[in-house]
Amino acid sequence: MTRGRADVNPKKRLITWIIVLVFCCGCFYAYTRSRSSLALEYGSKSLRKFGSSYWSGEDDTNTDSSTRIEEDADDSFIPKSFPVCDDRHSEIIPCLDRNLIYQTRLKLDLAVMEHYERHCPLPEKRYNCLIPPPPGYRVSIKWPKSRDKIWKANIPHTHLATEKSDQRWMAVKGDKIVFPGGGTHFHYGADKYLASMANMLNFPNNIMSNEGNVRTAFDAGCGVASFGGYLLSHDILTMSVAPNDAHQNQIQFALERGIPAYLGVLGTKRLPYPSRSFELAHCSRCRIDWLQRNGILLLELDRILRPGGYFAFSSPEAYAQDDEDLRIFRAMSSVAKRMCWKIAVKREQTVIWVKPLTNDCYIQRESGTLPPMCRSDDDPDAAWGVPMEACISPYTNQVHRAKGSGLVPWPARLTTPPPRLSELGYSDDMFVKDTELWQQRVEHYWTIFGPHLKPDTFRNVMDMKANLGSFAAALNNKDVWVMNVVPEDGPNTLKIVYDRGLLGTLHNWCESYSTYPRTYDLIHAWTLFSDIEKKGCSIVDLLLEVDRILRPKGYFIYNDKRSIAEVINKYLGALHWEAVAMVDSQLVEQDEDDVVFIIQKKMWLTSESLKESE
């Protein structure tokens, strides 16, 4: 018997040890899972972080309800947060998400940059979670100091500081990233580069604005946007554009600095701007193949340049003496000549072409000359999701007769009715009244803000439905810049926005916007939510998108129907927003049911962020 018992015990002990081991592994797994689910904290409250994924189709994030209701310690029910996205999504741009391209197996032509263009998730695949700030996130440094330095924790990517150290793009100094003002081509500073360029063009006092005749600029492949940042002191607004490429945080740095910027690419679709929007286009070693597809990218620049507009090209092809660079420059010069561009000046490492003022040169070209003129039914102002065309957009008869855009110099341009108003069927009187009305509305907003406002509260501002740009015009005496967004399915008033000397873009608000999280200090929405409701798109999705692009401590101004404001009010707790005031509009030419609802986004951090910031 003893021998038999001895034969059985080793097996029992082995089984016992296996059970104990499995139990310990289970406990360890549960512990690590609880540690990874960081607590979300703001103020003195702590909320559970829901395990979530970008894809709402997965079980842990597929919630039709906009909030989750959980029981608190007092057994009373309070609204809890939307799920919080995983930390890896702290910089997610849903329509420019490489993971989306990989997972949906889109077949894109990399040679023409299709993978850097917008590809949005289907409605049922959208994220439904709040974007967490990175560990140690802090309220952004205020303008104008932010032009030269930002908090490193807000954009914890320092590879460009190493990669571009010899070009003085940026450098890491303690807990900050500083921007010396250099660039790939202008190592000694954008200020000196701009003065040199103005001198080349014989502009008075070496100022690029040319006494207000150059007001809007487009910078392709802008890096961290020091070119556009320093043009601000010349009274020029620059749309600094770059894709979400290998230097993927360059636009994020630009926006954190308080410099106008947009994520975009010269690929297969037209840029989201009307024709004749910019007086100056710029490329400084922007790594763009201008000769591809019969010069189609140069022709896209031609479309958005005004009559008499300039293209400044600083690149080895403009000055190097090796055979390949000479071949490229000669080919570019040939295309430019056939487009009726002329070299205004070429000096050292920069060449500047100028676009004609009239259609005369186009009319005089020999039959069959390439690139061809665009078809008569082509609308050069159609720019949302429209494929590029390798053709030249001629001027309207009005521009041809006027020998230019007919715009007055800045700053009178801001309040002077532009000639293109007539293309929309608007009168000068309507323009003047709209400008005056929005001046009153903005004054009303500022009265509601009261003590919440300080001179440096806002820098980056977005108007989600800009119409004629009069909201932005009313802010002209503030130290801010405004991204004027015009919905793509309404009147194309964006051309008027640009003719006033302002910046903007087209967009469909049923989709996510092309920018990083935590971009804007103030977002303004006038009657937009009513429009979204009529289109059958989700108001909740739009609220989540506003939350994504609004900075912590930033403000949201809603000016629309009271009924929708009351719906939004129910989501404040779930979004970690706080109501500042809801008041009647009290202005003429608005419905009696309209209200102004001002909201502030709270600062909230994950517990991991709090640990790193302590």
C-alpha positions in Angstrom: 0.0 0.0 0.0 2.8 2.4 0.9 4.4 1.8 -2.4 1.2 2.4 -4.3 0.6 5.7 -2.5 4.1 6.7 -3.3 3.4 6.1 -7.0 0.3 8.3 -7.0 1.5 11.3 -5.1 4.0 12.7 -7.7 1.1 12.9 -10.2 -1.1 14.6 -7.7 1.6 17.0 -6.8 2.2 17.8 -10.6 -1.5 18.5 -11.1 -1.5 20.7 -8.0 1.5 22.7 -9.2 -0.1 23.1 -12.7 -3.3 24.5 -11.1 -1.3 26.8 -8.9 0.7 28.0 -11.9 -2.3 28.7 -14.0 -3.9 30.6 -11.1 -0.8 32.7 -10.6 -0.7 33.5 -14.3 -4.3 34.5 -14.3 -3.7 36.8 -11.4 -0.7 38.3 -13.1 -2.6 38.9 -16.3 -5.5 40.5 -14.5 -3.1 42.8 -12.6 -1.3 43.8 -15.8 -4.6 44.5 -17.5 -5.7 46.7 -14.6 -2.5 48.6 -14.7 -2.8 49.2 -18.5 -6.3 50.6 -18.1 -5.2 53.9 -16.7 -7.5 56.0 -14.7 -8.7 59.2 -16.4 -8.5 62.1 -14.1 -9.6 65.7 -14.1 -10.1 68.0 -11.2 -10.7 65.8 -8.1 -12.6 63.1 -10.0 -11.4 59.8 -11.4 -13.1 58.0 -14.2 -12.7 54.5 -15.5 -10.7 54.2 -18.7 -12.7 52.0 -21.0 -10.6 49.5 -23.0 -11.0 50.9 -26.5 -9.7 50.6 -30.0 -9.8 52.9 -33.0 -12.3 50.6 -34.7 -15.8 51.0 -33.4 -16.7 47.7 -34.9 -14.8 45.9 -32.2 -16.8 44.6 -29.2 -15.2 46.9 -26.6 -16.0 50.1 -28.4 -19.1 49.4 -30.4 -21.5 51.5 -28.4 -24.5 53.0 -30.0 -25.2 55.2 -27.0 -23.2 58.3 -26.7 -22.3 57.9 -23.1 -22.1 55.1 -20.6 -24.0 55.3 -17.3 -22.2 53.9 -14.3 -23.1 53.8 -10.6 -20.9 56.0 -8.4 -20.0 55.4 -4.7 -23.3 57.0 -3.6 -25.3 54.6 -5.7 -26.6 57.5 -7.7 -26.3 57.5 -11.5 -24.2 60.1 -13.3 -23.2 60.3 -16.9 -19.7 59.0 -17.5 -17.2 59.6 -20.2 -17.0 58.3 -23.7 -14.4 55.6 -23.9 -10.9 56.9 -24.0 -8.8 55.9 -27.0 -5.7 53.9 -26.5 -2.6 56.0 -25.9 -1.3 55.1 -29.4 -4.1 57.1 -30.8 -3.2 60.4 -29.1 -2.2 61.9 -32.5 -4.8 60.2 -34.6 -6.0 61.8 -37.8 -8.9 59.5 -38.9 -8.9 60.4 -42.6 -5.1 60.4 -42.9 -4.5 57.2 -40.9 -2.0 54.8 -42.4 -3.4 51.9 -40.3 -6.7 52.4 -42.1 -5.0 52.1 -45.4 -3.3 48.9 -44.3 -6.3 47.3 -42.8 -8.7 48.1 -45.6 -6.1 47.1 -48.2 -6.6 50.1 -50.4 -4.8 49.8 -53.7 -3.1 53.2 -54.0 -0.4 54.5 -56.4 2.5 55.5 -54.1 4.3 57.2 -57.0 1.6 59.9 -57.2 1.2 60.3 -53.4 -2.3 58.7 -53.2 -1.4 57.2 -49.8 -1.0 60.7 -48.4 -4.4 61.9 -49.6 -7.7 61.7 -47.5 -9.1 58.2 -47.1 -11.8 58.2 -44.4 -13.2 55.3 -42.5 -16.8 54.2 -43.1 -19.4 55.6 -40.6 -19.7 52.2 -38.9 -15.9 52.1 -38.5 -15.3 55.5 -36.9 -13.7 55.8 -33.5 -16.1 56.7 -30.8 -13.6 57.5 -28.1 -11.9 60.6 -26.7 -8.3 61.3 -27.8 -6.0 61.3 -24.8 -3.3 63.9 -24.5 0.3 62.6 -24.4 2.0 62.1 -21.0 3.0 65.3 -19.4 0.8 67.5 -21.7 0.7 71.2 -20.7 -1.3 74.2 -21.8 0.4 75.5 -24.9 2.9 78.4 -24.7 1.2 81.6 -25.7 1.8 83.6 -28.9 4.1 85.2 -29.8 6.6 83.3 -27.7 5.2 80.0 -29.2 6.7 80.9 -32.6 10.1 80.2 -31.1 9.5 77.5 -28.5 6.9 74.9 -27.4 6.6 72.3 -24.7 8.4 69.1 -25.6 5.8 67.0 -23.8 3.0 68.3 -26.1 4.7 66.9 -29.2 7.2 64.3 -27.9 9.0 63.7 -31.2 12.6 64.9 -31.4 13.8 63.0 -34.5 13.6 66.1 -36.6 15.9 68.0 -34.2 18.5 65.3 -34.8 17.8 64.8 -38.5 17.7 68.5 -39.4 20.2 69.8 -36.8 22.5 71.2 -39.5 19.6 73.1 -41.1 18.4 74.7 -37.8 14.8 73.5 -38.1 14.5 72.9 -34.4 16.5 71.9 -31.3 15.7 70.3 -27.9 16.5 72.5 -24.9 15.4 71.0 -21.5 11.7 70.6 -21.4 11.2 72.7 -24.6 11.7 72.4 -28.3 13.0 75.6 -29.8 12.9 76.8 -33.4 15.8 79.0 -34.5 14.0 79.9 -37.8 16.1 77.8 -40.1 15.1 75.6 -43.0 16.5 73.2 -45.5 17.5 76.0 -47.8 17.7 78.9 -45.4 20.0 77.7 -42.6 20.8 81.3 -41.5 17.1 82.1 -40.9 13.9 82.7 -42.7 14.0 86.4 -41.9 17.2 86.9 -43.9 15.9 84.6 -46.7 12.7 86.7 -47.0 14.5 90.0 -47.0 16.7 88.6 -49.8 13.7 87.5 -51.8 12.0 90.8 -51.4 15.2 92.5 -52.6 15.3 90.3 -55.7 11.8 91.4 -56.6 12.6 95.1 -55.8 9.8 95.3 -53.2 10.0 98.5 -51.1 12.0 98.2 -47.9 12.8 94.5 -48.5 9.3 93.7 -47.2 7.6 90.8 -49.0 4.1 92.3 -48.8 4.9 94.8 -51.5 2.8 97.5 -49.9 -0.1 95.2 -49.3 -0.3 93.7 -52.8 1.0 90.3 -51.6 -1.2 89.1 -48.8 -1.8 85.3 -49.1 1.0 82.7 -49.7 1.2 79.0 -50.3 4.2 77.1 -49.0 4.5 73.5 -50.4 6.5 71.0 -48.3 6.7 73.6 -45.6 8.7 71.7 -42.9 7.9 73.2 -39.5 6.6 76.3 -41.2 9.3 78.8 -40.3 8.9 80.4 -43.7 5.2 81.1 -43.0 5.9 82.0 -39.4 8.3 84.8 -40.4 6.1 86.0 -43.2 3.6 87.0 -40.5 5.9 90.0 -39.6 5.6 91.0 -43.3 1.8 91.1 -42.9 1.4 88.0 -45.1 -0.8 84.9 -44.2 0.7 81.7 -45.4 -1.0 78.4 -45.9 1.8 76.1 -44.9 1.1 72.6 -46.4 2.8 69.3 -46.0 1.7 65.6 -46.0 1.7 63.2 -43.1 4.9 61.6 -44.4 8.3 60.6 -43.0 8.5 64.0 -41.3 5.0 63.3 -40.0 4.9 65.8 -37.1 6.0 68.8 -39.1 2.5 70.3 -39.4 1.8 69.5 -35.8 4.8 71.5 -34.8 3.7 74.4 -37.0 0.2 74.5 -35.4 1.6 74.1 -31.9 3.7 77.2 -32.7 0.6 79.2 -33.6 1.4 79.3 -37.4 -1.3 78.6 -40.0 -0.9 75.1 -41.5 -2.8 72.3 -43.1 -2.1 68.6 -43.8 -2.3 68.1 -47.5 -0.4 66.9 -50.5 0.1 67.7 -54.2 -1.1 64.3 -55.3 -4.0 63.3 -57.6 -6.7 65.6 -56.2 -7.0 69.4 -56.4 -5.9 71.3 -53.4 -9.0 72.4 -51.4 -8.7 76.0 -52.5 -10.5 78.0 -55.2 -8.7 79.3 -58.3 -6.7 82.5 -57.9 -6.3 82.3 -54.1 -2.6 83.2 -53.6 -0.2 85.9 -54.7 2.8 83.8 -53.8 3.7 80.1 -54.0 6.9 78.8 -52.5 9.0 75.6 -52.6 12.3 75.4 -50.8 13.8 72.0 -51.4 10.3 70.6 -51.0 11.1 67.3 -52.7 8.3 67.5 -55.2 8.7 66.1 -58.7 7.3 69.0 -60.6 7.7 67.3 -64.0 5.6 64.2 -63.3 2.5 63.6 -65.4 3.1 66.4 -67.9 3.7 69.0 -65.3 0.3 68.5 -63.6 1.6 69.8 -60.2 2.9 73.0 -61.7 -0.5 73.4 -63.4 -2.2 73.0 -60.0 0.0 75.8 -58.7 -1.0 77.8 -61.7 -4.7 77.3 -60.9 -4.4 78.6 -57.3 -2.1 81.5 -58.2 -3.6 84.9 -58.9 -2.9 86.9 -62.0 0.7 88.3 -61.7 1.3 85.8 -58.9 4.8 84.5 -58.1 6.3 81.0 -57.7 9.6 81.1 -55.8 11.7 78.0 -56.3 14.8 77.4 -54.2 16.4 74.1 -54.9 19.6 72.6 -56.3 17.9 72.3 -59.7 17.8 76.1 -59.8 21.6 76.6 -59.4 23.5 73.3 -59.4 25.8 72.6 -62.4 25.6 68.8 -62.6 23.9 67.3 -65.6 20.8 65.9 -63.9 20.0 69.2 -62.1 20.5 71.1 -65.3 18.2 68.7 -67.2 15.4 69.1 -64.6 15.7 72.9 -64.5 15.6 73.1 -68.3 12.6 70.8 -68.4 10.8 72.9 -65.7 11.6 76.1 -67.6 10.2 74.7 -70.8 6.9 73.7 -69.1 6.7 77.1 -67.4 7.3 78.9 -70.6 4.5 77.0 -72.3 2.3 77.9 -69.3 3.1 81.5 -70.1 5.1 82.0 -66.9 8.1 84.3 -67.2 11.2 84.4 -65.0 10.9 87.5 -62.9 14.4 87.1 -61.4 17.0 84.4 -60.9 19.8 85.0 -58.4 22.1 82.6 -56.6 20.0 79.7 -55.5 16.5 80.9 -56.2 14.4 81.5 -59.3 11.1 83.3 -59.2 8.6 82.9 -62.0 5.6 85.2 -62.5 2.2 84.3 -63.9 0.6 86.5 -66.7 -2.0 89.1 -65.9 -4.3 88.4 -68.9 -5.2 85.7 -71.4 -3.2 87.3 -74.2 -0.3 84.8 -74.0 -2.7 81.8 -73.9 -4.5 83.2 -77.0 -1.2 83.6 -78.9 0.1 80.0 -78.3 0.3 77.8 -81.4 -2.4 75.2 -81.9 -1.6 71.9 -80.2 0.8 73.4 -77.6 1.0 71.4 -74.4 -0.2 71.7 -71.8 -3.7 72.5 -73.3 -6.2 75.0 -72.1 -8.9 73.4 -69.8 -12.3 72.6 -71.2 -14.8 75.4 -71.3 -17.1 73.4 -68.9 -14.3 73.0 -66.3 -14.9 74.9 -63.1 -11.5 76.0 -61.7 -13.1 76.8 -58.3 -14.3 73.2 -57.8 -11.8 71.8 -55.4 -13.2 69.2 -53.0 -12.3 65.7 -54.2 -11.9 66.9 -57.8 -9.1 65.1 -59.8 -6.3 67.4 -61.0 -6.2 68.2 -64.7 -3.1 68.7 -66.7 -4.5 71.9 -68.3 -4.3 75.7 -67.9 -7.3 77.5 -66.4 -7.9 80.7 -68.4 -9.0 83.9 -66.7 -12.6 85.1 -66.8 -13.4 88.0 -69.1 -13.6 90.2 -66.1 -10.1 89.4 -65.0 -8.8 89.6 -68.6 -10.3 93.1 -69.1 -9.1 94.3 -65.6 -5.6 92.9 -66.2 -5.6 91.3 -62.8 -7.7 90.3 -59.9 -8.9 93.9 -59.3 -8.2 93.6 -55.5 -7.2 96.6 -53.5 -4.1 96.3 -51.3 -4.2 95.0 -47.7 -5.6 96.0 -45.2 -8.3 97.8 -47.2 -8.9 94.5 -49.0 -10.5 93.0 -45.8 -13.5 95.3 -45.9 -13.7 96.2 -49.6 -16.3 94.2 -51.7 -14.2 92.0 -54.1 -15.1 91.7 -57.8 -15.9 88.0 -57.5 -19.0 88.7 -55.4 -21.0 89.0 -58.6 -20.1 85.4 -59.5 -22.1 84.3 -56.4 -25.0 86.7 -57.1 -24.1 88.8 -54.0 -24.2 92.6 -54.0 -21.7 95.0 -52.5 -24.4 96.0 -50.1 -24.9 92.4 -48.9 -21.2 92.2 -48.3 -21.1 95.4 -46.2 -24.1 94.4 -44.1 -22.6 90.9 -43.5 -19.4 92.5 -42.3 -21.2 94.9 -39.9 -23.5 92.1 -38.6 -20.6 89.9 -37.7 -18.8 92.8 -36.0 -21.8 93.0 -33.7 -22.0 89.3 -33.2 -18.3 89.1 -32.2 -18.7 92.0 -29.8 -21.7 90.1 -28.3 -19.6 86.9 -27.9 -16.8 88.8 -26.2 -19.3 90.4 -23.8 -20.6 86.9 -22.9 -17.0 85.7 -22.3 -16.4 88.5 -19.8 -13.6 87.7 -17.4 -12.8 84.4 -19.1 -10.9 86.3 -21.8 -7.4 87.6 -21.7 -5.5 89.2 -24.6 -3.6 85.9 -25.3 -6.4 83.4 -24.6 -6.7 82.6 -28.3 -4.2 82.1 -31.1 -5.4 79.3 -33.4 -9.1 79.9 -34.4 -11.4 77.9 -36.6 -14.7 79.1 -38.1 -16.5 75.9 -39.1 -18.9 77.6 -41.5 -17.2 80.8 -42.6 -19.6 82.0 -45.3 -18.0 85.3 -46.5 -15.3 85.3 -43.7 -16.8 88.1 -41.8 -16.3 86.4 -38.4 -12.6 86.3 -39.1 -12.7 89.9 -40.3 -14.2 91.0 -37.0 -11.2 89.4 -35.2 -8.7 91.3 -37.3 -7.7 93.5 -34.3 -6.9 90.4 -32.3 -3.6 88.6 -32.4 -5.1 85.5 -33.9 -5.3 83.7 -37.2 -8.5 82.0 -38.4 -9.0 78.9 -40.5 -12.2 79.7 -42.4 -13.8 76.4 -43.3 -16.5 76.5 -46.1 -18.7 73.4 -46.4 -18.1 71.8 -49.7 -21.8 71.4 -50.6 -22.8 75.0 -50.3 -22.0 78.2 -52.1 -18.3 78.4 -52.8 -17.7 81.5 -50.8 -14.1 80.5 -50.1 -13.0 82.6 -53.0 -14.4 85.6 -51.2 -12.6 84.6 -48.1 -9.3 84.6 -50.0 -10.1 87.8 -51.8 -10.4 89.5 -48.4 -6.8 88.5 -47.6 -7.8 85.6 -45.3 -7.1 81.9 -45.3 -9.4 78.9 -45.4 -10.3 75.5 -46.9 -13.2 73.5 -48.1 -14.5 70.6 -46.0 -17.3 68.1 -45.5 -18.2 68.0 -41.8 -19.7 64.6 -42.1 -16.0 63.5 -42.2 -13.0 64.2 -39.9 -10.9 67.3 -40.6 -7.3 67.1 -41.8 -5.5 68.2 -38.7 -3.9 66.8 -35.5 -5.7 66.6 -32.2 -5.4 69.6 -29.9 -4.9 72.2 -32.7 -7.3 75.1 -32.0 -7.9 77.4 -29.1 -11.3 78.6 -30.3 -13.8 76.8 -32.6 -16.9 78.7 -33.8 -19.9 77.0 -35.3 -22.7 79.1 -36.7 -25.8 77.1 -37.9 -23.5 74.2 -38.8 -25.2 71.7 -36.5 -28.6 72.4 -38.0 -27.0 71.7 -41.4 -25.5 68.5 -40.3 -28.8 67.3 -38.8 -30.5 68.0 -42.1 -27.9 66.0 -44.0 -28.5 63.0 -41.8 -25.0 63.0 -40.3 -24.3 62.4 -36.7 -24.3 65.3 -34.3 -22.5 63.1 -31.8 -19.7 62.3 -34.3 -19.3 66.1 -34.9 -19.1 66.8 -31.2 -16.3 64.1 -30.9 -14.5 65.7 -33.8 -14.7 69.2 -32.2 -13.3 67.6 -29.1 -10.5 66.0 -31.0 -9.2 69.2 -32.6 -9.9 71.6 -29.7 -7.1 72.2 -27.2 -7.5 71.5 -23.5 -8.8 74.7 -21.9 -10.0 75.8 -25.4 -13.4 77.2 -26.1 -16.3 76.3 -28.4 -18.9 78.9 -29.6 -22.2 77.4 -30.8 -24.6 79.8 -32.5 -27.6 77.8 -33.6 -31.0 76.4 -32.6 -31.8 76.1 -28.9 -33.1 72.6 -29.3 -29.7 71.3 -30.6 -27.9 73.3 -27.8 -30.0 71.5 -25.3 -28.9 68.2 -26.8 -25.2 69.3 -26.7 -25.7 70.3 -23.1 -26.5 66.7 -22.2 -23.1 65.5 -23.5 -20.9 68.0 -21.6 -20.1 65.6 -18.8 -19.4 62.8 -21.2 -17.0 65.0 -23.2 -15.4 66.7 -20.1 -16.7 70.1 -21.3 -18.0 72.8 -19.1 -20.7 75.4 -19.9 -19.6 79.0 -19.7 -23.0 80.6 -20.7 -26.1 80.0 -22.9 -27.9 83.2 -23.9 -30.4 84.3 -26.5 -28.7 85.6 -29.6 -30.3 89.1 -29.2 -29.3 90.2 -32.6 -31.3 91.1 -35.7 -31.3 88.7 -38.7 -31.3 85.6 -36.5 -34.2 83.3 -35.6 -35.8 83.9 -32.2 -35.0 80.3 -31.3 -31.2 80.8 -31.8 -28.9 80.8 -28.8 -25.2 81.4 -28.2 -23.7 78.6 -26.2 -20.1 79.0 -25.1 -18.3 75.9 -23.7 -14.8 75.3 -22.4 -13.0 72.0 -22.8 -11.5 70.8 -19.5 -7.9 69.7 -19.0 -7.9 66.0 -18.3 -5.0 63.7 -18.2 -4.5 59.9 -17.8 -2.9 58.8 -14.6 0.2 58.0 -16.6 0.4 61.6 -17.8 -0.1 62.9 -14.2 2.8 60.7 -13.0 5.2 62.1 -15.7 4.2 65.7 -15.1 4.8 65.5 -11.3 
